[in-house]
Amino acid sequence: MRPRRICCIGAGYVGGPTMAVIADRCPDLTVTVVDLNAARVAAWNDPDLSRLPVYEPGLDAVVGRCRGRNLFFSTAVEQAIAAADMVFLSVNTPTKTRGLGAGQASDLKWVEASARTVAEAATGHTIVVEKSTLPVRTAEAIQAILGSGRPGQSFSVLSNPEFLAEGTAIRDLEEPDRVLIGGADPEAIEALAAIYARWVPQPRILRTNLWSSELSKLTANAFLAQRISSINSIAAFCEATGADVSEVARAIGADTRIGEKFLQAGPGFGGSCFQKDILNLVYLCRHYGLEEVAAYWEQVVRLNTWQQHRIARLVVTRLFGTVTGKRIGLLGFAFKADTNDTRESPAIRIARDLLEEGAQLQIVDPKVSEQQITRDLGLPPGEGEGSWQLASGVEAAASGADALVLVTEWDVFARIHWPAVVAVMRQPAWLFDARGRADETAARAAGLRVWRIGQG
């Protein structure tokens, strides 16, 4: 097997960047990314690379080199599948909102729909690659669907989970810690491994069975989220006792058995994967009768939610017990810096809590649009108690405000000219730095009262 044409179903945060890097590193392959969302496909094809639907540092340069050469974006799903030797499934797998497993299990309707489309449109032998984050043993369902295809078709199913961190996705793709390929067909596994081997050293390409590959993705996200909840629990303890969580993190991170990564206290984890994958792990553990294991991982999510509510309550408490009618500048809305992704962003829960208390939020984020904030908050911009509006910059967000709440760690928020900002705020004014990102000394010198995450 030596694939020449690749099709990826799903032009989102994973499919688009992953296929762009594959096309860039393998110019002899023809890579087509398909999606039923015509507006999204049009954005990927926009001549202005600054308008790509996914913001990721370095992505515009990669797309610019490949698009129209061997990288294509299209809504012609069946046509691209029929021409492909290898099809990646990179569709959304949100948490179910109703029915069996609601609130925990993954909704696999798009995976099933994609598999059925592949079964109808594929020709000859096709390698089908799970790229979406999926529950363990999802491949069985995909194999069953593909097995109902037409005579003359044959399929090999592989699991190739992504391990991308938004904001560094291009670097993660070009210099991955590991590439994981799970499957039962050695020839198909080596066909996919040969593609990655064009730029990834062989020792970093790991081969496993299907189930180990599917579970490895869930486990990796669960462990990373666990570290975030753990350090945030210690941050709250530091605030109560007079310790400094940054000093504690530095001390324990120096232990090579622990390491320094994911020990930055903050408002909690967000993004498309961590909460969804842990809840899915909880659901699966309960399905297999492992109640104690399920309860253990469920607590990681509960503590994450508690941390966000805690920050909102702290803002209200410090502002004399009420924020009704008060202006509060919210610095950041994306779930982390260097992305426009707001899925499960800590800013959403913090903002909703403050809106419920009657605050007037003035929100600024370098990459998140007013339309996206409207969707996330379920409330259009407006005036009056319990309202929000989009600000053009930090000074605009601070205008007339009693407080600023730093929620996303954008570099621009580390370079704020505090005297100019404080001059437009109502006194006494606060800075609530939930990321430990701002220049605390400069903010205090300019006249702000400062609360910093994990600082007693």
N, C-alpha and C positions, 0 to 999 in steps of 0.2 A: 504494500500500500504506500503510495506516494502522492498525497493530496496536492492538487493543483489549484482547486477553487474552494474557497471557504465562504460559508454563509453564517452570519451571526444574527439570530432573532433577538431583537432588543437593542435599541440605540440609546441606552441610558448611561448612568455613571460608570458602569462596568463594561458593557459591550462596546461603547464608542471608543474610550481610551485603549482598551485591550486590543481591539482589532486595528486601531491606528498604529500601535507599536509593532504588532505582528507584520502589518503591511510595510512598515518602515524598515524592519530588519530582514524581511523576506521579499525583496522586490520581484521575484519570479512568481510569487503567489498572487492570485486575484482574490481580493477580500471584499465581500459585499455585506454591508450591515443593513438589515431590513427592520421596518417598524410600521405598524398600522397608523401611528400618529403622524399624519402628513405635515403638520406644523413643525414637529420635532425634526423630521427628515429635512424639511426645507431649511431649518436653522443650521443643520450640519452641512448643508450645501451652500450656505450663504457665502458670497465672495468675501465679505468682511469677516475675517477670522475672529474678531473680537466679539462676534455675535453667536458663537457656538453655544448650544444649549447647556453644555457642561463647562463650568469654569474649573480649570486645573492648570497650575503653572507648567508651562512647557507644552501643553496639549496643542495649542494653536500652531506651533512650529512643526510638530510631527504631522498634523493633519495637512498643513500647507505643503509639505514635501511629497505626500502620497496621494492626496485626493485628486481624482481624475487620471492618475497613473495606474495604480493597482488597488486603490481604496475607493469604494463607492457606497453611497447611501441611497436607499430606495424604499418605496412602498410596495414594490412588486415581489411580495413574499414568496409565492409559489414558484415563480420563475427563477428566483435566486436559489431556492432549495433544489429544484430540479437540476440545476447546473452544477451543484456543489458535490464535492467528494466528502466534505466534512462540514457538519452543521453544529454550531454552538447555540445552546439555549441559555440566554442571558436576560430573562424576563423577571418582572417583579414578583416577589413572593411575600406579600404583606401578611400581617397577623390577621386571622379571621375575626370578624366583628360580630358574627352571629352563628348560630348552629353549634354543632359538635365541636368542642375545643375552642369556642369563642374566647378571645382575649389571650390565647396562648399558642394554639396550633397555627401553622403556616397555611395560608390559603394558596392552594396549588392550581387554581383554575387556569392561570395563564401558562403554567408548565404543561398541564394536560392539553390545553388548546394548541400549544405549539407542537407537542408531540403528535397530535392528530393531524396537524397540517403537514408535518414531515412525512407521516405515514401515507398521506394522500398524494404528495407532490414529488417525493424522492424517486430517483431512478437508479437502478443498479445497486451497488454496495455503497452504503453511506455510514460514516462514523459520526455518531451523535454524542456531543460532549456537553455534560451538565456544567454550566458555568455559574448559574444562580446558586445561592446558598439554599440547600435543600435538607429536609429531614432525612435521617438515616433510612435507607431502603427505598427511597423514592425511585431509584433506578429500576426496581422491580415493576412499578407501575408504568414507567416509560417503556420498558422492554415489552410489557404485555400489550400496550397500545401499538407499538411498532410491529409486533408480531401479527397484527391483524391487517397488515398492508397487502398490497397486490402481489400476484406472482411475479417473479423476476427481481423483486426487491430483497435486500438483505441488510442487516444493521449490526453494528457493534456500538455498545453504549459505554462511555467512559465518564468518570467524574474528574473534573479539573477545577476545583474551587479557587476563587480569587482570594488573595491576601493583601488587598490594597488598602492603604490609608488615604482617605481623601485629603487633598492638599499636597501629598507626595506620591500620587498614583503613578505618574510617568516615571519617576525615579524607581518606584517599587517594581514597575514592569520591566524597566531596562536593566536593573541590578537587583533582582529578587533574592531574598534570603533562601527561598526554595520554590520549586515548582512541583506540585503534587498531582500525580496522575494515578487514578484508580480504575481498575477494570479486570475483566476475565479473559480478554482477547489479547494475547501478547503482541500480535502483529499490529493491532490497532494502537496499543499503548506506545509501541516504538514509532509508529507513524507520527503521533502527536509529539512524542519526545524529540523526534528529529527536527521538528519545527522550532521548538524552544532551544534546542542545542545549537542553533545558528548564532545565538548570542549568550546563552546561559551555560556555564560550566557543567559538565555531566554530573559531578558529585552533588550538585544542587537540584538535580531532577530526580525526585523520589517516586518510586513505583509502589503501589499498595493494592489491596483488593478494593472493590467498590465501596463497601460499607465503612472501611477504615478511612477512606478519603472523604466521604460525606460527613462522618462524625468529626474528623480532624478540624474542619472549618468551624463547626459549632463549638468545639472545645477551645480552639484558639481564641475566639471572640469571648467566650465565657471567662477564660482566665484573664484576659486583658481587662474586661469590665470589672472583674473581681478586684483587681489591683486598684482601679479607680475608686470603687466603693470603699475599699479598705483604707486608702490614704485619706479619703474624705471623712471617714469616721474618726480617724486620728486627728484631722484638722479641727473638727468640732471639740474634741477632747483638749487639744492645744489651746483653743480659745478659752476654755473653761479653767485651765490650770496655769496659764501664763507661759506655756511653751510656744515655740515657733515651728510650724509644720515644715517649713522649708529647711530648717536646720535638722529636724528629725529625718526628713527624707534624704538629705545629703549623707547623714550618718549611716542609715540602714542601706542606702543605695551603694555605699562603698563596700559592702559585703558582696563578694562575687557570687555567692549563692542566691542573692536577691537581685542585684543589679539596679541600675538607676532609672530605667525606663518606666513610664507610666506611674510615676510617683509624684506628679504635679497635682496638688490639690486644686479643686475648681468647683464649678456648679454641677458637676456630674456629666455622665456620658450621654451622647446623642448619636445621630446618624441613623443610617438605614439598617444596621446589622446588630449592634450589641444587644439592645433590649429585645428585639424580635427573635434573635437566635437563642438568647437565654430562656425566654418564655417558651420557645419551641422545645428546648432541652427539658424544661420543667414538665411540659405536657408529655413528652415521650417517656420520661422517667416514671411519671404516674401511670402511663399506659402499661409499662412493664412492672408495675407494682413496687417501685423504688421510692416510696413516699419520703423517706428521710433525705435521700439525695435530691429529690425535687424541692423539698423545703429549704435545703441548703442554698441551692442556686436561686430560688425565688427571693430569698432575703437580699441578694445582691441588687436586684431590681428595686425592691422596696426601699432600701437605703438610698438608692440613687434618687428616687422620687422624693423621699424625705429631705434630702439635701437641698433640692430646688425649692420646696415649700419653706424650708428653714431660712433660706436667704431672703425670700420675699417677706416672711414674717419679721426678720431682723430689720429690714428696711423700714417697715411700718413702725416697729418699736422705737427705733432711733429717731424717727421723725415725729416724736411726741405722741406716738400711739395712733396717729391717723395720717393717711395720705389723700383723703377726700379733697378733690379740687386742686391738689398740688401737682405741679409739673415735675416729672422725673425723666431725665434723659437716660435712655437705654442704649448703651454702646455695644453694638453687635447684635445680630439676630441669627446668623448662620450657626450651625452646631459646633463649628470649629473654624479657625482661620484658613484662608487660601481655598475656600470652596463656597459655592453659592447654594449648597445643600442645606435645607432647614429641617429635614426629617428628624423628628424626636429631639429637636434642639432644646437645650435647657432654657433658652430664652423664651420659648413658648409658654412653658408652665409658670415661669417667674412673671412674665408679662400678664398672663391671665389672672394670676393671684393679685397683682397690683391693680389691674383693671377692676376686678371684683371689689377692691377696697375703695374704688372711686378715683384712682389716679389718672392724670392726663399724661400719657407717655409720649415722648418725643424720641423716635427710634432712628438710629443711624447705622448703616452697614454698607461697606464698600461694594458688595456684590449682590445683595438681596433686594429684589424689587418690591414696590408697594403692592403689586398684585399678589405676590407670594405671601407677604405678611398678612394681607387680607384673608387669603385662603387658610393660613395657619391659625389665625386668631378667630376666624369666623365672624369678623367684624370689620366693616369698612372704616376708613379713616374719618374722623369727625372732630367735633368740639364738645366741651362739657365734661361732666364727671364720667369716669369710666370710659375714656376715649383715647385714641392714639392718632398720631400723624407722623409722616416720614420727614426726617430732618436732612438737610443737605450736607451737614458736616457736624463736627463736635461742638463748635460754638453755637450753631443753631439748635442742637439738641440740649445745650446747657441754658439757652435763653430763658430767663425767668424761673429756672428750675431750683428746687430745694435740694436735689440730689442727682448724682450720676451713678448708674449701676453698670459696671464693666462686665459684660457677660461672654464676649468672644475675644480671643487673644490676637486680634489683628495687630500687625506691626504699627499701624498708624496710631493706635491707642497708647503705644509706648513712647510716642514722640509728641505728645500734646503740649502745647505752650500754655501752661496752667495759669499764669497771670491774666491772659486774655480771656480764658474760659471762666475763671472765677469772677471776673469783672461783670459778666452778664448774668450771674446767678443771684438768687435771692438768699440773703444771709439770715441765720447761719446755714452754711451749705455743707453737704456731705459727698464724699466719694466712697462708694461701696465696690471694692475691687475683688470680684469673685474669681479672678484669674491670677492675681498676684502679678499683673503685667504692667501696671502704671508706675511712673516714677513717684513713689510715695513721698520722698523727701521734698521734691519740687512742689507736689500738690499741697503738702502741709505748709511749706514756706509761702505759698500763694494765699493761704488762709482757709483751706478746706479741712474739715474733720474727716479722718480716713479710717475706714474699716477694711482690713485686708484679710483674705481667707486664711484661716489657720493661725492667726497671730493673736496671742493672748494680750 
